[in-house]
Amino acid sequence: MRLLRLAFPVLPVLALAACDKAAPPAPEQTRSALDAPPDIPVMGPERPILAFGDSLLAGYRLGDGESYPARLEQALRARGVNARIANAGVSGDTTAAGLQRLDFTLKSQPVKPELAIVSLGGNDMLRGIPPAQTRANLETILKRLSDEHINIVLLGMLAAPNLGKDYAAGFNPIYPRLAHEYGAVLVPFFLQPVIDKPDLLQDDHIHPTAIGIDAIVSATVDDVADALPKPGGAAPYSGTGAPSGRTSTSSPAPGVR
């Protein structure tokens, strides 16, 4: 399998697909921001959230309760949000595969989600799929969610520099443009908190360790909480008129315009 390098020279990119299920090394014992007091009592009705994406959500080679959706749910509940996150991450999924299973995933939820967290496109980039196809698939996914009045957090990805400036010019703007068009909250580069930090990455140098997941959760939990619909608030943007979405307040990664 060809090695690619993502946003920084020390990060060779392997496929986001789960190529094997070997047990990861034992995680380091360290105190996470997610474990820090004080806890706020969980209040209000349950807030159903759908995490829809690839191995970065599925929890590739992580233990039970260590995936991004699981740790994000804990972080939200520690902030008093009565969150329940359904993990619909599938390792190896492209945007086309995600689109193909979206309707089934939505229909299989016991309660319609108030919010969908979407993380797709990394495998498209790794396979060199034309950015126009990636954009078209992601746009259809976001439109489907918007039509269902489900708020959206879009987790952005960057093209590996090895693919060239032309590919990056077509791929990198997909996420900010679609977030703007569909009123989604944008996290410009989902892996930004673990880039160039080998102790936060597994030995494939792309998938976060459990500690790396905690770093990503700490960087994104406020954006997810803010994206939840407010009681009595306006319905999410449906693709017409002026968009109401915003970009994450975290610093954008290089290459995202």
C-alpha positions as CSV (number, residue, x, y, z in Angstrom):
1,M,0.0,0.0,0.0
2,R,1.4,3.4,-1.0
3,L,2.3,5.7,1.8
4,L,1.0,9.2,1.7
5,R,2.0,12.1,3.9
6,L,-0.8,14.4,5.3
7,A,-0.5,17.9,6.6
8,F,3.0,17.6,8.2
9,P,6.2,15.8,7.1
10,V,6.2,13.4,10.0
11,L,2.8,12.0,9.3
12,P,2.7,9.2,6.7
13,V,-0.9,8.4,5.9
14,L,-2.2,4.9,5.7
15,A,-5.7,3.9,4.7
16,L,-8.4,4.9,7.2
17,A,-9.9,1.5,6.7
18,A,-9.4,-1.0,9.5
19,C,-7.0,-3.4,7.8
20,D,-6.7,-5.7,10.9
21,K,-8.1,-5.9,14.4
22,A,-4.8,-6.4,16.3
23,A,-5.0,-5.2,19.9
24,P,-3.4,-1.8,20.4
25,P,-0.6,-1.2,22.9
26,A,-1.8,-0.6,26.4
27,P,-2.8,3.1,26.7
28,E,-0.7,5.3,28.9
29,Q,-2.1,6.1,32.2
30,T,-2.7,9.8,32.2
31,R,-5.2,12.3,33.5
32,S,-7.5,13.5,30.7
33,A,-9.4,16.8,30.7
34,L,-12.5,14.7,30.3
35,D,-11.9,13.2,33.8
36,A,-11.4,16.5,35.5
37,P,-14.0,17.8,38.0
38,P,-16.3,19.4,38.5
39,D,-19.1,17.4,36.9
40,I,-22.3,19.3,36.2
41,P,-25.6,17.3,36.8
42,V,-27.1,16.1,33.6
43,M,-30.3,18.0,32.9
44,G,-33.2,18.1,30.5
45,P,-34.5,15.6,27.9
46,E,-32.2,13.2,26.2
47,R,-30.4,14.7,23.2
48,P,-29.9,12.0,20.4
49,I,-26.8,12.5,18.2
50,L,-25.7,10.5,15.3
51,A,-21.9,10.0,14.6
52,F,-21.7,9.1,10.9
53,G,-18.4,8.4,9.2
54,D,-15.4,6.2,8.8
55,S,-12.7,4.6,11.0
56,L,-12.0,7.9,12.7
57,L,-15.4,7.6,14.3
58,A,-15.6,3.8,14.4
59,G,-12.7,3.6,16.9
60,Y,-10.2,1.7,14.9
61,R,-8.1,-0.5,17.2
62,L,-9.5,1.2,20.4
63,G,-11.1,-0.5,23.3
64,D,-14.8,-0.3,24.3
65,G,-15.7,3.2,25.3
66,E,-12.6,4.8,23.8
67,S,-13.9,5.9,20.4
68,Y,-14.5,9.5,19.6
69,P,-18.4,9.2,19.9
70,A,-18.1,7.4,23.2
71,R,-15.7,9.9,24.8
72,L,-17.6,12.8,23.3
73,E,-20.8,11.6,24.9
74,Q,-19.0,11.4,28.3
75,A,-17.6,15.0,27.8
76,L,-21.0,16.4,26.9
77,R,-22.6,14.7,29.9
78,A,-19.9,16.1,32.1
79,R,-21.1,19.5,30.9
80,G,-24.7,18.7,31.9
81,V,-25.9,17.8,28.3
82,N,-28.0,14.7,28.4
83,A,-26.4,13.4,25.2
84,R,-26.8,9.9,23.7
85,I,-24.5,9.3,20.7
86,A,-25.1,6.5,18.2
87,N,-21.9,5.4,16.6
88,A,-22.5,4.8,12.9
89,G,-18.8,4.9,11.9
90,V,-17.7,2.2,9.4
91,S,-14.0,1.6,8.8
92,G,-13.0,2.1,5.2
93,D,-16.1,4.0,4.2
94,T,-15.8,6.5,1.3
95,T,-18.3,9.3,0.8
96,A,-20.0,7.0,-1.8
97,A,-20.3,4.2,0.7
98,G,-21.6,6.5,3.4
99,L,-24.2,7.9,1.0
100,Q,-25.3,4.4,0.1
101,R,-26.1,3.5,3.8
102,L,-27.4,6.9,5.0
103,D,-31.1,6.2,4.5
104,F,-30.9,2.9,6.3
105,T,-28.9,4.4,9.1
106,L,-31.4,7.2,9.7
107,K,-34.4,4.8,9.5
108,S,-32.7,2.5,12.0
109,Q,-32.4,5.1,14.7
110,P,-35.0,4.6,17.5
111,V,-35.4,8.4,17.8
112,K,-34.5,10.9,15.0
113,P,-31.2,12.6,15.8
114,E,-31.1,16.3,16.7
115,L,-27.5,16.5,15.4
116,A,-25.4,14.5,13.0
117,I,-21.6,14.5,13.2
118,V,-20.2,13.7,9.7
119,S,-16.6,12.5,9.1
120,L,-16.1,11.3,5.6
121,G,-13.7,12.0,2.7
122,G,-10.4,10.8,4.0
123,N,-10.7,7.5,2.2
124,D,-11.7,9.3,-1.0
125,M,-8.5,11.3,-0.8
126,L,-6.3,8.2,-0.1
127,R,-7.8,6.5,-3.1
128,G,-7.3,9.5,-5.3
129,I,-11.0,9.8,-6.0
130,P,-11.7,13.0,-8.0
131,P,-12.7,15.8,-5.6
132,A,-15.8,16.6,-7.6
133,Q,-17.2,13.2,-6.8
134,T,-16.3,13.6,-3.1
135,R,-18.0,16.9,-3.0
136,A,-21.1,15.6,-4.8
137,N,-21.5,12.7,-2.4
138,L,-21.0,14.9,0.7
139,E,-23.4,17.5,-0.6
140,T,-26.1,14.9,-1.0
141,I,-25.5,13.6,2.5
142,L,-25.7,17.1,4.0
143,K,-28.8,17.9,2.0
144,R,-30.5,14.7,3.2
145,L,-29.7,15.6,6.8
146,S,-30.9,19.2,6.3
147,D,-34.1,18.0,4.7
148,E,-34.7,16.0,7.9
149,H,-34.1,19.1,10.0
150,I,-31.0,17.5,11.6
151,N,-28.3,19.9,12.6
152,I,-24.8,19.1,11.3
153,V,-21.2,19.2,12.5
154,L,-18.9,18.6,9.6
155,L,-15.4,17.2,10.5
156,G,-13.0,18.5,7.9
157,M,-10.0,16.7,6.2
158,L,-7.0,17.9,4.3
159,A,-5.4,16.3,1.2
160,A,-2.0,14.8,1.5
161,P,0.6,17.1,-0.1
162,N,1.9,14.1,-2.1
163,L,-1.2,14.3,-4.2
164,G,-0.1,17.7,-5.6
165,K,-1.4,21.2,-5.5
166,D,-4.1,20.6,-8.1
167,Y,-5.7,17.9,-6.0
168,A,-5.4,19.9,-2.8
169,A,-7.0,22.9,-4.5
170,G,-10.0,20.7,-5.5
171,F,-10.2,18.8,-2.2
172,N,-9.4,21.1,0.7
173,P,-12.2,23.7,0.0
174,I,-14.9,21.0,-0.1
175,Y,-15.6,21.2,3.7
176,P,-15.7,24.9,4.3
177,R,-17.8,25.5,1.2
178,L,-20.4,22.8,2.1
179,A,-20.5,23.8,5.7
180,H,-21.3,27.4,4.6
181,E,-23.9,26.2,2.1
182,Y,-25.7,23.9,4.5
183,G,-25.4,25.8,7.7
184,A,-23.2,23.2,9.3
185,V,-20.7,23.8,12.1
186,L,-17.2,23.2,10.6
187,V,-14.2,21.7,12.4
188,P,-11.6,22.6,9.7
189,F,-9.3,19.7,10.3
190,F,-10.5,17.0,12.6
191,L,-7.0,15.5,13.3
192,Q,-5.4,18.9,14.1
193,P,-5.0,18.2,17.8
194,V,-2.9,15.1,17.2
195,I,-0.8,16.1,14.2
196,D,3.0,16.0,14.8
197,K,2.4,14.3,18.2
198,P,3.5,10.7,17.9
199,D,2.5,9.8,21.5
200,L,-1.1,10.6,20.5
201,L,-1.1,8.4,17.4
202,Q,-1.2,4.7,16.8
203,D,1.7,3.0,15.1
204,D,0.0,3.6,11.7
205,H,0.7,7.3,12.3
206,I,-2.9,8.3,11.4
207,H,-5.4,6.9,13.8
208,P,-5.4,8.5,17.3
209,T,-4.7,6.5,20.4
210,A,-7.2,6.7,23.3
211,I,-5.3,9.7,24.6
212,G,-5.3,11.3,21.2
213,I,-9.1,10.8,21.1
214,D,-9.3,12.7,24.4
215,A,-7.3,15.6,22.9
216,I,-9.6,15.7,19.9
217,V,-12.7,15.6,22.1
218,S,-11.4,18.4,24.3
219,A,-10.8,20.5,21.1
220,T,-14.3,19.9,19.7
221,V,-16.8,19.3,22.5
222,D,-17.8,22.9,22.8
223,D,-18.5,23.1,19.0
224,V,-20.7,20.0,19.2
225,A,-22.6,21.4,22.3
226,D,-23.2,24.7,20.5
227,A,-24.4,22.9,17.4
228,L,-27.3,21.2,19.3
229,P,-30.6,22.9,18.5
230,K,-31.7,25.3,21.2
231,P,-35.1,24.9,22.8
232,G,-37.6,26.8,20.7
233,G,-34.8,27.7,18.3
234,A,-34.9,28.0,14.5
235,A,-34.9,24.9,12.3
236,P,-31.5,24.0,10.7
237,Y,-30.7,25.4,7.4
238,S,-32.4,23.5,4.5
239,G,-30.3,24.6,1.6
240,T,-32.1,27.8,0.5
241,G,-31.6,31.4,1.5
242,A,-28.8,32.7,3.7
243,P,-27.0,30.0,5.6
244,S,-26.9,30.1,9.4
245,G,-23.9,27.9,10.0
246,R,-20.4,28.9,11.3
247,T,-16.9,27.7,11.5
248,S,-15.4,26.2,14.6
249,T,-13.6,28.7,16.7
250,S,-10.5,26.6,16.8
251,S,-7.7,27.7,14.5
252,P,-8.0,26.4,10.9
253,A,-5.4,24.1,9.7
254,P,-3.0,25.1,6.9
255,G,-4.5,24.8,3.5
256,V,-8.1,25.4,4.5
257,R,-9.5,28.6,3.0
